[in-house]
Structure formats: C-alpha cells, structure tokens
Amino acid sequence: MFAIMTVTGVDHTGIIASVTTALAELDINILDVSQTIMDNFFTMILRVEFDESVNDITRIKKAMEPVEESQGLVIRIQSEALFTAVNEI
C-alpha cells in the first residue's frame, strides 16, 4: 500500500532521524520526501510504501504517537488514494 505522511512542528535537531527510525522499525519504505523550514516551522511530506497485511494505517498511527509526543510534532498518515481523491476536488 502507498500512503502520504505529513510531519509538522517547531524545528529542532532530530526530527528526521526520529521519524525515519520509527518507519524503519515498522519496515516501511520511504519512496519520496520533501521537507522545508519556514520561520522555524518544520514541515515534511513523505510518500511511503508498506505491506498492508503487516501494517495498516491505524497501527502506523499508533506507532508514531511516541515520536509525536517526544518530538512535539503532529504526524498524519493517510492512504495515497484518499489523499489524491481529496486533493483533486
């Protein structure tokens, strides 16, 4: 399955490392990434791929909660099909 993950929060050291480490632990492959910092606000969008029989969106969201809390981030993930449908309207 393909999904889009967004990560936002105040910029600080370790954001990318903590997010990508958590994804690697779930065996989630990062296919594409875009990130920027605007006025000390960090934003990253990732296109990821994973085996839906091993990880589903709900499990991934739950697994990312400790990263959100420890890093002070907001992390969202949704299927790429849903993301595309919503953004085409």
PDB file with SEQRES, HELIX, SHEET and CRYST1 records, atoms N, CA, C and O in Angstrom:
SEQRES   1 A   89  MET PHE ALA ILE MET THR VAL THR GLY VAL ASP HIS THR          
SEQRES   2 A   89  GLY ILE ILE ALA SER VAL THR THR ALA LEU ALA GLU LEU          
SEQRES   3 A   89  ASP ILE ASN ILE LEU ASP VAL SER GLN THR ILE MET ASP          
SEQRES   4 A   89  ASN PHE PHE THR MET ILE LEU ARG VAL GLU PHE ASP GLU          
SEQRES   5 A   89  SER VAL ASN ASP ILE THR ARG ILE LYS LYS ALA MET GLU          
SEQRES   6 A   89  PRO VAL GLU GLU SER GLN GLY LEU VAL ILE ARG ILE GLN          
SEQRES   7 A   89  SER GLU ALA LEU PHE THR ALA VAL ASN GLU ILE                  
HELIX    1 AA1 ILE A   15  GLU A   25  1                                  11    
HELIX    2 AA2 ILE A   57  GLN A   71  1                                  15    
HELIX    3 AA3 GLU A   80  GLU A   88  1                                   9    
SHEET    1 AA1 4 ASN A  29  MET A  38  0                                        
SHEET    2 AA1 4 PHE A  41  GLU A  49 -1                                        
SHEET    3 AA1 4 PHE A   2  VAL A  10 -1                                        
SHEET    4 AA1 4 LEU A  73  SER A  79 -1                                        
CRYST1    1.000    1.000    1.000  90.00  90.00  90.00 P 1           1          
ATOM      1  N   MET A   1       0.843  -1.175   0.000  1.00  0.00           N  
ATOM      2  CA  MET A   1       0.000   0.000   0.000  1.00  0.00           C  
ATOM      3  C   MET A   1       0.885   1.233   0.000  1.00  0.00           C  
ATOM      4  O   MET A   1       1.974   1.235   0.573  1.00  0.00           O  
ATOM      5  N   PHE A   2       0.402   2.276  -0.648  1.00  0.00           N  
ATOM      6  CA  PHE A   2       1.083   3.557  -0.650  1.00  0.00           C  
ATOM      7  C   PHE A   2       0.322   4.523   0.247  1.00  0.00           C  
ATOM      8  O   PHE A   2      -0.908   4.498   0.301  1.00  0.00           O  
ATOM      9  N   ALA A   3       1.067   5.378   0.954  1.00  0.00           N  
ATOM     10  CA  ALA A   3       0.438   6.353   1.841  1.00  0.00           C  
ATOM     11  C   ALA A   3       1.246   7.646   1.826  1.00  0.00           C  
ATOM     12  O   ALA A   3       2.411   7.680   1.432  1.00  0.00           O  
ATOM     13  N   ILE A   4       0.580   8.704   2.271  1.00  0.00           N  
ATOM     14  CA  ILE A   4       1.218  10.015   2.416  1.00  0.00           C  
ATOM     15  C   ILE A   4       1.261  10.346   3.896  1.00  0.00           C  
ATOM     16  O   ILE A   4       0.241  10.290   4.582  1.00  0.00           O  
ATOM     17  N   MET A   5       2.444  10.690   4.384  1.00  0.00           N  
ATOM     18  CA  MET A   5       2.624  11.080   5.787  1.00  0.00           C  
ATOM     19  C   MET A   5       3.079  12.526   5.831  1.00  0.00           C  
ATOM     20  O   MET A   5       3.971  12.922   5.081  1.00  0.00           O  
ATOM     21  N   THR A   6       2.477  13.314   6.701  1.00  0.00           N  
ATOM     22  CA  THR A   6       2.919  14.686   6.910  1.00  0.00           C  
ATOM     23  C   THR A   6       3.415  14.826   8.341  1.00  0.00           C  
ATOM     24  O   THR A   6       2.861  14.240   9.271  1.00  0.00           O  
ATOM     25  N   VAL A   7       4.470  15.615   8.495  1.00  0.00           N  
ATOM     26  CA  VAL A   7       5.088  15.845   9.796  1.00  0.00           C  
ATOM     27  C   VAL A   7       5.270  17.348   9.940  1.00  0.00           C  
ATOM     28  O   VAL A   7       5.892  17.977   9.084  1.00  0.00           O  
ATOM     29  N   THR A   8       4.740  17.932  11.007  1.00  0.00           N  
ATOM     30  CA  THR A   8       4.887  19.367  11.221  1.00  0.00           C  
ATOM     31  C   THR A   8       5.213  19.643  12.684  1.00  0.00           C  
ATOM     32  O   THR A   8       4.832  18.888  13.579  1.00  0.00           O  
ATOM     33  N   GLY A   9       5.923  20.738  12.903  1.00  0.00           N  
ATOM     34  CA  GLY A   9       6.247  21.162  14.263  1.00  0.00           C  
ATOM     35  C   GLY A   9       7.349  22.200  14.251  1.00  0.00           C  
ATOM     36  O   GLY A   9       7.898  22.532  13.200  1.00  0.00           O  
ATOM     37  N   VAL A  10       7.666  22.705  15.425  1.00  0.00           N  
ATOM     38  CA  VAL A  10       8.757  23.665  15.566  1.00  0.00           C  
ATOM     39  C   VAL A  10      10.059  22.942  15.253  1.00  0.00           C  
ATOM     40  O   VAL A  10      10.297  21.837  15.741  1.00  0.00           O  
ATOM     41  N   ASP A  11      10.897  23.568  14.443  1.00  0.00           N  
ATOM     42  CA  ASP A  11      12.143  22.943  14.010  1.00  0.00           C  
ATOM     43  C   ASP A  11      13.100  22.723  15.177  1.00  0.00           C  
ATOM     44  O   ASP A  11      13.257  23.588  16.039  1.00  0.00           O  
ATOM     45  N   HIS A  12      13.733  21.563  15.192  1.00  0.00           N  
ATOM     46  CA  HIS A  12      14.782  21.251  16.153  1.00  0.00           C  
ATOM     47  C   HIS A  12      15.549  20.022  15.659  1.00  0.00           C  
ATOM     48  O   HIS A  12      15.093  19.315  14.761  1.00  0.00           O  
ATOM     49  N   THR A  13      16.678  19.785  16.236  1.00  0.00           N  
ATOM     50  CA  THR A  13      17.526  18.668  15.864  1.00  0.00           C  
ATOM     51  C   THR A  13      16.838  17.336  16.155  1.00  0.00           C  
ATOM     52  O   THR A  13      16.251  17.155  17.221  1.00  0.00           O  
ATOM     53  N   GLY A  14      16.912  16.416  15.214  1.00  0.00           N  
ATOM     54  CA  GLY A  14      16.455  15.058  15.445  1.00  0.00           C  
ATOM     55  C   GLY A  14      15.102  14.685  14.885  1.00  0.00           C  
ATOM     56  O   GLY A  14      14.687  13.533  15.010  1.00  0.00           O  
ATOM     57  N   ILE A  15      14.396  15.626  14.267  1.00  0.00           N  
ATOM     58  CA  ILE A  15      13.060  15.311  13.752  1.00  0.00           C  
ATOM     59  C   ILE A  15      13.140  14.218  12.683  1.00  0.00           C  
ATOM     60  O   ILE A  15      12.480  13.185  12.797  1.00  0.00           O  
ATOM     61  N   ILE A  16      13.929  14.443  11.672  1.00  0.00           N  
ATOM     62  CA  ILE A  16      14.010  13.474  10.568  1.00  0.00           C  
ATOM     63  C   ILE A  16      14.504  12.131  11.089  1.00  0.00           C  
ATOM     64  O   ILE A  16      13.975  11.089  10.703  1.00  0.00           O  
ATOM     65  N   ALA A  17      15.494  12.139  11.946  1.00  0.00           N  
ATOM     66  CA  ALA A  17      16.036  10.889  12.495  1.00  0.00           C  
ATOM     67  C   ALA A  17      14.969  10.115  13.271  1.00  0.00           C  
ATOM     68  O   ALA A  17      14.848   8.901  13.109  1.00  0.00           O  
ATOM     69  N   SER A  18      14.210  10.794  14.096  1.00  0.00           N  
ATOM     70  CA  SER A  18      13.217  10.080  14.904  1.00  0.00           C  
ATOM     71  C   SER A  18      12.083   9.519  14.053  1.00  0.00           C  
ATOM     72  O   SER A  18      11.624   8.401  14.288  1.00  0.00           O  
ATOM     73  N   VAL A  19      11.631  10.288  13.066  1.00  0.00           N  
ATOM     74  CA  VAL A  19      10.542   9.823  12.201  1.00  0.00           C  
ATOM     75  C   VAL A  19      11.009   8.656  11.336  1.00  0.00           C  
ATOM     76  O   VAL A  19      10.327   7.634  11.256  1.00  0.00           O  
ATOM     77  N   THR A  20      12.149   8.796  10.697  1.00  0.00           N  
ATOM     78  CA  THR A  20      12.609   7.745   9.784  1.00  0.00           C  
ATOM     79  C   THR A  20      13.028   6.481  10.533  1.00  0.00           C  
ATOM     80  O   THR A  20      12.875   5.380  10.002  1.00  0.00           O  
ATOM     81  N   THR A  21      13.545   6.609  11.737  1.00  0.00           N  
ATOM     82  CA  THR A  21      13.873   5.433  12.544  1.00  0.00           C  
ATOM     83  C   THR A  21      12.607   4.647  12.892  1.00  0.00           C  
ATOM     84  O   THR A  21      12.589   3.420  12.795  1.00  0.00           O  
ATOM     85  N   ALA A  22      11.562   5.349  13.292  1.00  0.00           N  
ATOM     86  CA  ALA A  22      10.290   4.687  13.616  1.00  0.00           C  
ATOM     87  C   ALA A  22       9.717   3.988  12.387  1.00  0.00           C  
ATOM     88  O   ALA A  22       9.190   2.881  12.496  1.00  0.00           O  
ATOM     89  N   LEU A  23       9.815   4.623  11.220  1.00  0.00           N  
ATOM     90  CA  LEU A  23       9.330   3.995   9.997  1.00  0.00           C  
ATOM     91  C   LEU A  23      10.148   2.757   9.648  1.00  0.00           C  
ATOM     92  O   LEU A  23       9.587   1.738   9.246  1.00  0.00           O  
ATOM     93  N   ALA A  24      11.455   2.835   9.797  1.00  0.00           N  
ATOM     94  CA  ALA A  24      12.319   1.687   9.505  1.00  0.00           C  
ATOM     95  C   ALA A  24      11.999   0.514  10.428  1.00  0.00           C  
ATOM     96  O   ALA A  24      12.010  -0.637   9.992  1.00  0.00           O  
ATOM     97  N   GLU A  25      11.718   0.794  11.685  1.00  0.00           N  
ATOM     98  CA  GLU A  25      11.369  -0.260  12.640  1.00  0.00           C  
ATOM     99  C   GLU A  25      10.079  -0.975  12.245  1.00  0.00           C  
ATOM    100  O   GLU A  25       9.874  -2.135  12.604  1.00  0.00           O  
ATOM    101  N   LEU A  26       9.211  -0.285  11.508  1.00  0.00           N  
ATOM    102  CA  LEU A  26       7.962  -0.877  11.025  1.00  0.00           C  
ATOM    103  C   LEU A  26       8.116  -1.482   9.632  1.00  0.00           C  
ATOM    104  O   LEU A  26       7.143  -1.966   9.054  1.00  0.00           O  
ATOM    105  N   ASP A  27       9.332  -1.456   9.093  1.00  0.00           N  
ATOM    106  CA  ASP A  27       9.624  -1.952   7.743  1.00  0.00           C  
ATOM    107  C   ASP A  27       8.826  -1.186   6.681  1.00  0.00           C  
ATOM    108  O   ASP A  27       8.295  -1.767   5.735  1.00  0.00           O  
ATOM    109  N   ILE A  28       8.762   0.122   6.868  1.00  0.00           N  
ATOM    110  CA  ILE A  28       8.072   0.998   5.928  1.00  0.00           C  
ATOM    111  C   ILE A  28       9.123   1.687   5.062  1.00  0.00           C  
ATOM    112  O   ILE A  28      10.067   2.292   5.571  1.00  0.00           O  
ATOM    113  N   ASN A  29       8.944   1.584   3.749  1.00  0.00           N  
ATOM    114  CA  ASN A  29       9.896   2.150   2.803  1.00  0.00           C  
ATOM    115  C   ASN A  29       9.494   3.578   2.433  1.00  0.00           C  
ATOM    116  O   ASN A  29       8.335   3.836   2.106  1.00  0.00           O  
ATOM    117  N   ILE A  30      10.440   4.487   2.485  1.00  0.00           N  
ATOM    118  CA  ILE A  30      10.208   5.874   2.074  1.00  0.00           C  
ATOM    119  C   ILE A  30      10.535   5.969   0.592  1.00  0.00           C  
ATOM    120  O   ILE A  30      11.671   5.732   0.182  1.00  0.00           O  
ATOM    121  N   LEU A  31       9.534   6.316  -0.208  1.00  0.00           N  
ATOM    122  CA  LEU A  31       9.714   6.411  -1.655  1.00  0.00           C  
ATOM    123  C   LEU A  31      10.088   7.815  -2.097  1.00  0.00           C  
ATOM    124  O   LEU A  31      10.826   7.991  -3.066  1.00  0.00           O  
ATOM    125  N   ASP A  32       9.578   8.814  -1.385  1.00  0.00           N  
ATOM    126  CA  ASP A  32       9.847  10.204  -1.747  1.00  0.00           C  
ATOM    127  C   ASP A  32       9.677  11.050  -0.499  1.00  0.00           C  
ATOM    128  O   ASP A  32       8.878  10.722   0.378  1.00  0.00           O  
ATOM    129  N   VAL A  33      10.423  12.129  -0.422  1.00  0.00           N  
ATOM    130  CA  VAL A  33      10.330  13.011   0.737  1.00  0.00           C  
ATOM    131  C   VAL A  33      10.579  14.451   0.302  1.00  0.00           C  
ATOM    132  O   VAL A  33      11.424  14.728  -0.549  1.00  0.00           O  
ATOM    133  N   SER A  34       9.831  15.343   0.902  1.00  0.00           N  
ATOM    134  CA  SER A  34      10.023  16.776   0.699  1.00  0.00           C  
ATOM    135  C   SER A  34       9.947  17.429   2.067  1.00  0.00           C  
ATOM    136  O   SER A  34       9.051  17.128   2.855  1.00  0.00           O  
ATOM    137  N   GLN A  35      10.879  18.315   2.347  1.00  0.00           N  
ATOM    138  CA  GLN A  35      10.844  18.995   3.634  1.00  0.00           C  
ATOM    139  C   GLN A  35      11.298  20.434   3.478  1.00  0.00           C  
ATOM    140  O   GLN A  35      12.087  20.771   2.594  1.00  0.00           O  
ATOM    141  N   THR A  36      10.778  21.269   4.361  1.00  0.00           N  
ATOM    142  CA  THR A  36      11.162  22.675   4.331  1.00  0.00           C  
ATOM    143  C   THR A  36      11.049  23.244   5.736  1.00  0.00           C  
ATOM    144  O   THR A  36      10.360  22.695   6.595  1.00  0.00           O  
ATOM    145  N   ILE A  37      11.732  24.346   5.947  1.00  0.00           N  
ATOM    146  CA  ILE A  37      11.642  25.074   7.209  1.00  0.00           C  
ATOM    147  C   ILE A  37      11.280  26.509   6.869  1.00  0.00           C  
ATOM    148  O   ILE A  37      11.973  27.174   6.098  1.00  0.00           O  
ATOM    149  N   MET A  38      10.193  26.976   7.450  1.00  0.00           N  
ATOM    150  CA  MET A  38       9.745  28.358   7.231  1.00  0.00           C  
ATOM    151  C   MET A  38       9.551  29.014   8.587  1.00  0.00           C  
ATOM    152  O   MET A  38       8.718  28.575   9.381  1.00  0.00           O  
ATOM    153  N   ASP A  39      10.324  30.071   8.856  1.00  0.00           N  
ATOM    154  CA  ASP A  39      10.213  30.785  10.128  1.00  0.00           C  
ATOM    155  C   ASP A  39      10.253  29.842  11.322  1.00  0.00           C  
ATOM    156  O   ASP A  39       9.410  29.944  12.214  1.00  0.00           O  
ATOM    157  N   ASN A  40      11.213  28.931  11.356  1.00  0.00           N  
ATOM    158  CA  ASN A  40      11.426  27.984  12.446  1.00  0.00           C  
ATOM    159  C   ASN A  40      10.324  26.923  12.558  1.00  0.00           C  
ATOM    160  O   ASN A  40      10.221  26.246  13.581  1.00  0.00           O  
ATOM    161  N   PHE A  41       9.499  26.776  11.510  1.00  0.00           N  
ATOM    162  CA  PHE A  41       8.454  25.761  11.493  1.00  0.00           C  
ATOM    163  C   PHE A  41       8.825  24.702  10.464  1.00  0.00           C  
ATOM    164  O   PHE A  41       8.987  25.005   9.282  1.00  0.00           O  
ATOM    165  N   PHE A  42       8.959  23.460  10.919  1.00  0.00           N  
ATOM    166  CA  PHE A  42       9.387  22.340  10.099  1.00  0.00           C  
ATOM    167  C   PHE A  42       8.177  21.645   9.485  1.00  0.00           C  
ATOM    168  O   PHE A  42       7.186  21.391  10.171  1.00  0.00           O  
ATOM    169  N   THR A  43       8.259  21.337   8.186  1.00  0.00           N  
ATOM    170  CA  THR A  43       7.217  20.577   7.502  1.00  0.00           C  
ATOM    171  C   THR A  43       7.885  19.536   6.614  1.00  0.00           C  
ATOM    172  O   THR A  43       8.824  19.836   5.877  1.00  0.00           O  
ATOM    173  N   MET A  44       7.383  18.303   6.697  1.00  0.00           N  
ATOM    174  CA  MET A  44       7.909  17.234   5.862  1.00  0.00           C  
ATOM    175  C   MET A  44       6.734  16.403   5.342  1.00  0.00           C  
ATOM    176  O   MET A  44       5.801  16.092   6.082  1.00  0.00           O  
ATOM    177  N   ILE A  45       6.800  16.054   4.070  1.00  0.00           N  
ATOM    178  CA  ILE A  45       5.807  15.187   3.449  1.00  0.00           C  
ATOM    179  C   ILE A  45       6.556  13.973   2.909  1.00  0.00           C  
ATOM    180  O   ILE A  45       7.548  14.110   2.192  1.00  0.00           O  
ATOM    181  N   LEU A  46       6.071  12.785   3.262  1.00  0.00           N  
ATOM    182  CA  LEU A  46       6.705  11.551   2.816  1.00  0.00           C  
ATOM    183  C   LEU A  46       5.695  10.697   2.067  1.00  0.00           C  
ATOM    184  O   LEU A  46       4.536  10.590   2.468  1.00  0.00           O  
ATOM    185  N   ARG A  47       6.142  10.098   0.986  1.00  0.00           N  
ATOM    186  CA  ARG A  47       5.352   9.074   0.291  1.00  0.00           C  
ATOM    187  C   ARG A  47       5.981   7.754   0.697  1.00  0.00           C  
ATOM    188  O   ARG A  47       7.165   7.519   0.456  1.00  0.00           O  
ATOM    189  N   VAL A  48       5.183   6.895   1.314  1.00  0.00           N  
ATOM    190  CA  VAL A  48       5.711   5.654   1.858  1.00  0.00           C  
ATOM    191  C   VAL A  48       4.991   4.443   1.275  1.00  0.00           C  
ATOM    192  O   VAL A  48       3.884   4.550   0.747  1.00  0.00           O  
ATOM    193  N   GLU A  49       5.645   3.293   1.384  1.00  0.00           N  
ATOM    194  CA  GLU A  49       5.066   2.044   0.913  1.00  0.00           C  
ATOM    195  C   GLU A  49       5.252   0.994   2.002  1.00  0.00           C  
ATOM    196  O   GLU A  49       6.305   0.920   2.637  1.00  0.00           O  
ATOM    197  N   PHE A  50       4.207   0.177   2.211  1.00  0.00           N  
ATOM    198  CA  PHE A  50       4.296  -0.873   3.216  1.00  0.00           C  
ATOM    199  C   PHE A  50       3.341  -2.011   2.863  1.00  0.00           C  
ATOM    200  O   PHE A  50       2.418  -1.856   2.063  1.00  0.00           O  
ATOM    201  N   ASP A  51       3.595  -3.148   3.484  1.00  0.00           N  
ATOM    202  CA  ASP A  51       2.756  -4.324   3.300  1.00  0.00           C  
ATOM    203  C   ASP A  51       1.547  -4.184   4.224  1.00  0.00           C  
ATOM    204  O   ASP A  51       1.683  -4.245   5.446  1.00  0.00           O  
ATOM    205  N   GLU A  52       0.389  -3.999   3.645  1.00  0.00           N  
ATOM    206  CA  GLU A  52      -0.829  -3.759   4.420  1.00  0.00           C  
ATOM    207  C   GLU A  52      -1.224  -4.971   5.260  1.00  0.00           C  
ATOM    208  O   GLU A  52      -1.968  -4.823   6.229  1.00  0.00           O  
ATOM    209  N   SER A  53      -0.749  -6.155   4.916  1.00  0.00           N  
ATOM    210  CA  SER A  53      -1.062  -7.332   5.730  1.00  0.00           C  
ATOM    211  C   SER A  53      -0.220  -7.358   7.015  1.00  0.00           C  
ATOM    212  O   SER A  53      -0.547  -8.078   7.958  1.00  0.00           O  
ATOM    213  N   VAL A  54       0.861  -6.575   7.049  1.00  0.00           N  
ATOM    214  CA  VAL A  54       1.714  -6.483   8.233  1.00  0.00           C  
ATOM    215  C   VAL A  54       1.393  -5.229   9.036  1.00  0.00           C  
ATOM    216  O   VAL A  54       1.257  -5.291  10.258  1.00  0.00           O  
ATOM    217  N   ASN A  55       1.272  -4.102   8.362  1.00  0.00           N  
ATOM    218  CA  ASN A  55       0.974  -2.807   8.984  1.00  0.00           C  
ATOM    219  C   ASN A  55      -0.225  -2.188   8.291  1.00  0.00           C  
ATOM    220  O   ASN A  55      -0.292  -2.154   7.062  1.00  0.00           O  
ATOM    221  N   ASP A  56      -1.164  -1.703   9.074  1.00  0.00           N  
ATOM    222  CA  ASP A  56      -2.233  -0.911   8.480  1.00  0.00           C  
ATOM    223  C   ASP A  56      -2.093   0.519   8.993  1.00  0.00           C  
ATOM    224  O   ASP A  56      -1.273   0.791   9.869  1.00  0.00           O  
ATOM    225  N   ILE A  57      -2.887   1.422   8.450  1.00  0.00           N  
ATOM    226  CA  ILE A  57      -2.787   2.847   8.799  1.00  0.00           C  
ATOM    227  C   ILE A  57      -2.955   3.056  10.303  1.00  0.00           C  
ATOM    228  O   ILE A  57      -2.230   3.849  10.904  1.00  0.00           O  
ATOM    229  N   THR A  58      -3.907   2.350  10.912  1.00  0.00           N  
ATOM    230  CA  THR A  58      -4.163   2.509  12.347  1.00  0.00           C  
ATOM    231  C   THR A  58      -2.943   2.103  13.175  1.00  0.00           C  
ATOM    232  O   THR A  58      -2.583   2.788  14.132  1.00  0.00           O  
ATOM    233  N   ARG A  59      -2.319   1.008  12.812  1.00  0.00           N  
ATOM    234  CA  ARG A  59      -1.124   0.551  13.545  1.00  0.00           C  
ATOM    235  C   ARG A  59       0.029   1.538  13.380  1.00  0.00           C  
ATOM    236  O   ARG A  59       0.764   1.807  14.331  1.00  0.00           O  
ATOM    237  N   ILE A  60       0.183   2.070  12.186  1.00  0.00           N  
ATOM    238  CA  ILE A  60       1.258   3.041  11.949  1.00  0.00           C  
ATOM    239  C   ILE A  60       1.010   4.302  12.764  1.00  0.00           C  
ATOM    240  O   ILE A  60       1.929   4.820  13.398  1.00  0.00           O  
ATOM    241  N   LYS A  61      -0.234   4.805  12.756  1.00  0.00           N  
ATOM    242  CA  LYS A  61      -0.558   5.993  13.557  1.00  0.00           C  
ATOM    243  C   LYS A  61      -0.198   5.773  15.020  1.00  0.00           C  
ATOM    244  O   LYS A  61       0.408   6.636  15.655  1.00  0.00           O  
ATOM    245  N   LYS A  62      -0.571   4.617  15.548  1.00  0.00           N  
ATOM    246  CA  LYS A  62      -0.293   4.291  16.948  1.00  0.00           C  
ATOM    247  C   LYS A  62       1.215   4.240  17.210  1.00  0.00           C  
ATOM    248  O   LYS A  62       1.690   4.723  18.238  1.00  0.00           O  
ATOM    249  N   ALA A  63       1.948   3.661  16.288  1.00  0.00           N  
ATOM    250  CA  ALA A  63       3.398   3.544  16.444  1.00  0.00           C  
ATOM    251  C   ALA A  63       4.099   4.900  16.373  1.00  0.00           C  
ATOM    252  O   ALA A  63       5.183   5.067  16.931  1.00  0.00           O  
ATOM    253  N   MET A  64       3.486   5.866  15.690  1.00  0.00           N  
ATOM    254  CA  MET A  64       4.097   7.193  15.564  1.00  0.00           C  
ATOM    255  C   MET A  64       3.762   8.110  16.743  1.00  0.00           C  
ATOM    256  O   MET A  64       4.368   9.172  16.883  1.00  0.00           O  
ATOM    257  N   GLU A  65       2.821   7.722  17.581  1.00  0.00           N  
ATOM    258  CA  GLU A  65       2.435   8.566  18.721  1.00  0.00           C  
ATOM    259  C   GLU A  65       3.599   8.894  19.656  1.00  0.00           C  
ATOM    260  O   GLU A  65       3.728  10.049  20.062  1.00  0.00           O  
ATOM    261  N   PRO A  66       4.455   7.931  20.018  1.00  0.00           N  
ATOM    262  CA  PRO A  66       5.601   8.286  20.870  1.00  0.00           C  
ATOM    263  C   PRO A  66       6.546   9.297  20.217  1.00  0.00           C  
ATOM    264  O   PRO A  66       7.136  10.134  20.901  1.00  0.00           O  
ATOM    265  N   VAL A  67       6.686   9.216  18.897  1.00  0.00           N  
ATOM    266  CA  VAL A  67       7.529  10.179  18.176  1.00  0.00           C  
ATOM    267  C   VAL A  67       6.882  11.565  18.253  1.00  0.00           C  
ATOM    268  O   VAL A  67       7.561  12.556  18.521  1.00  0.00           O  
ATOM    269  N   GLU A  68       5.586  11.630  18.020  1.00  0.00           N  
ATOM    270  CA  GLU A  68       4.865  12.909  18.133  1.00  0.00           C  
ATOM    271  C   GLU A  68       5.087  13.530  19.509  1.00  0.00           C  
ATOM    272  O   GLU A  68       5.423  14.708  19.625  1.00  0.00           O  
ATOM    273  N   GLU A  69       4.897  12.730  20.538  1.00  0.00           N  
ATOM    274  CA  GLU A  69       4.996  13.236  21.907  1.00  0.00           C  
ATOM    275  C   GLU A  69       6.415  13.655  22.264  1.00  0.00           C  
ATOM    276  O   GLU A  69       6.621  14.739  22.809  1.00  0.00           O  
ATOM    277  N   SER A  70       7.389  12.810  21.963  1.00  0.00           N  
ATOM    278  CA  SER A  70       8.770  13.117  22.352  1.00  0.00           C  
ATOM    279  C   SER A  70       9.360  14.275  21.556  1.00  0.00           C  
ATOM    280  O   SER A  70      10.210  15.007  22.062  1.00  0.00           O  
ATOM    281  N   GLN A  71       8.914  14.443  20.311  1.00  0.00           N  
ATOM    282  CA  GLN A  71       9.478  15.482  19.446  1.00  0.00           C  
ATOM    283  C   GLN A  71       8.590  16.721  19.335  1.00  0.00           C  
ATOM    284  O   GLN A  71       8.993  17.706  18.717  1.00  0.00           O  
ATOM    285  N   GLY A  72       7.402  16.693  19.916  1.00  0.00           N  
ATOM    286  CA  GLY A  72       6.492  17.841  19.828  1.00  0.00           C  
ATOM    287  C   GLY A  72       5.999  18.067  18.410  1.00  0.00           C  
ATOM    288  O   GLY A  72       5.978  19.202  17.933  1.00  0.00           O  
ATOM    289  N   LEU A  73       5.601  16.999  17.733  1.00  0.00           N  
ATOM    290  CA  LEU A  73       5.192  17.061  16.332  1.00  0.00           C  
ATOM    291  C   LEU A  73       3.725  16.698  16.160  1.00  0.00           C  
ATOM    292  O   LEU A  73       3.085  16.161  17.064  1.00  0.00           O  
ATOM    293  N   VAL A  74       3.214  17.002  14.984  1.00  0.00           N  
ATOM    294  CA  VAL A  74       1.928  16.480  14.536  1.00  0.00           C  
ATOM    295  C   VAL A  74       2.240  15.614  13.321  1.00  0.00           C  
ATOM    296  O   VAL A  74       2.771  16.099  12.322  1.00  0.00           O  
ATOM    297  N   ILE A  75       1.906  14.330  13.416  1.00  0.00           N  
ATOM    298  CA  ILE A  75       2.174  13.387  12.330  1.00  0.00           C  
ATOM    299  C   ILE A  75       0.848  12.811  11.865  1.00  0.00           C  
ATOM    300  O   ILE A  75       0.075  12.276  12.660  1.00  0.00           O  
ATOM    301  N   ARG A  76       0.595  12.926  10.576  1.00  0.00           N  
ATOM    302  CA  ARG A  76      -0.628  12.399   9.979  1.00  0.00           C  
ATOM    303  C   ARG A  76      -0.240  11.435   8.855  1.00  0.00           C  
ATOM    304  O   ARG A  76       0.765  11.628   8.171  1.00  0.00           O  
ATOM    305  N   ILE A  77      -1.056  10.400   8.682  1.00  0.00           N  
ATOM    306  CA  ILE A  77      -0.839   9.469   7.580  1.00  0.00           C  
ATOM    307  C   ILE A  77      -2.191   9.058   7.023  1.00  0.00           C  
ATOM    308  O   ILE A  77      -3.139   8.806   7.767  1.00  0.00           O  
ATOM    309  N   GLN A  78      -2.259   8.996   5.698  1.00  0.00           N  
ATOM    310  CA  GLN A  78      -3.477   8.528   5.036  1.00  0.00           C  
ATOM    311  C   GLN A  78      -3.101   7.819   3.742  1.00  0.00           C  
ATOM    312  O   GLN A  78      -2.033   8.051   3.175  1.00  0.00           O  
ATOM    313  N   SER A  79      -3.990   6.960   3.290  1.00  0.00           N  
ATOM    314  CA  SER A  79      -3.698   6.243   2.053  1.00  0.00           C  
ATOM    315  C   SER A  79      -3.486   7.242   0.925  1.00  0.00           C  
ATOM    316  O   SER A  79      -4.111   8.303   0.898  1.00  0.00           O  
ATOM    317  N   GLU A  80      -2.617   6.905   0.011  1.00  0.00           N  
ATOM    318  CA  GLU A  80      -2.351   7.789  -1.120  1.00  0.00           C  
ATOM    319  C   GLU A  80      -3.605   7.975  -1.963  1.00  0.00           C  
ATOM    320  O   GLU A  80      -3.844   9.064  -2.485  1.00  0.00           O  
ATOM    321  N   ALA A  81      -4.408   6.923  -2.102  1.00  0.00           N  
ATOM    322  CA  ALA A  81      -5.641   7.028  -2.897  1.00  0.00           C  
ATOM    323  C   ALA A  81      -6.589   8.061  -2.289  1.00  0.00           C  
ATOM    324  O   ALA A  81      -7.176   8.865  -3.013  1.00  0.00           O  
ATOM    325  N   LEU A  82      -6.740   8.043  -0.967  1.00  0.00           N  
ATOM    326  CA  LEU A  82      -7.598   9.024  -0.298  1.00  0.00           C  
ATOM    327  C   LEU A  82      -7.008  10.424  -0.429  1.00  0.00           C  
ATOM    328  O   LEU A  82      -7.727  11.379  -0.723  1.00  0.00           O  
ATOM    329  N   PHE A  83      -5.711  10.544  -0.212  1.00  0.00           N  
ATOM    330  CA  PHE A  83      -5.036  11.833  -0.329  1.00  0.00           C  
ATOM    331  C   PHE A  83      -5.240  12.419  -1.718  1.00  0.00           C  
ATOM    332  O   PHE A  83      -5.553  13.601  -1.855  1.00  0.00           O  
ATOM    333  N   THR A  84      -5.065  11.605  -2.741  1.00  0.00           N  
ATOM    334  CA  THR A  84      -5.202  12.051  -4.125  1.00  0.00           C  
ATOM    335  C   THR A  84      -6.650  12.463  -4.407  1.00  0.00           C  
ATOM    336  O   THR A  84      -6.893  13.508  -5.011  1.00  0.00           O  
ATOM    337  N   ALA A  85      -7.596  11.653  -3.977  1.00  0.00           N  
ATOM    338  CA  ALA A  85      -9.024  11.952  -4.222  1.00  0.00           C  
ATOM    339  C   ALA A  85      -9.410  13.269  -3.569  1.00  0.00           C  
ATOM    340  O   ALA A  85     -10.093  14.082  -4.190  1.00  0.00           O  
ATOM    341  N   VAL A  86      -8.996  13.495  -2.352  1.00  0.00           N  
ATOM    342  CA  VAL A  86      -9.353  14.731  -1.634  1.00  0.00           C  
ATOM    343  C   VAL A  86      -8.714  15.942  -2.274  1.00  0.00           C  
ATOM    344  O   VAL A  86      -9.333  17.004  -2.349  1.00  0.00           O  
ATOM    345  N   ASN A  87      -7.492  15.801  -2.733  1.00  0.00           N  
ATOM    346  CA  ASN A  87      -6.775  16.946  -3.286  1.00  0.00           C  
ATOM    347  C   ASN A  87      -7.085  17.217  -4.755  1.00  0.00           C  
ATOM    348  O   ASN A  87      -6.636  18.231  -5.290  1.00  0.00           O  
ATOM    349  N   GLU A  88      -7.827  16.355  -5.415  1.00  0.00           N  
ATOM    350  CA  GLU A  88      -8.213  16.593  -6.796  1.00  0.00           C  
ATOM    351  C   GLU A  88      -9.528  17.355  -6.905  1.00  0.00           C  
ATOM    352  O   GLU A  88      -9.856  17.879  -7.969  1.00  0.00           O  
ATOM    353  N   ILE A  89     -10.269  17.418  -5.828  1.00  0.00           N  
ATOM    354  CA  ILE A  89     -11.581  18.093  -5.846  1.00  0.00           C  
ATOM    355  C   ILE A  89     -11.409  19.587  -5.853  1.00  0.00           C  
ATOM    356  O   ILE A  89     -12.397  20.322  -5.869  1.00  0.00           O  
TER     357      ILE A  89                                                      
END                                                                             
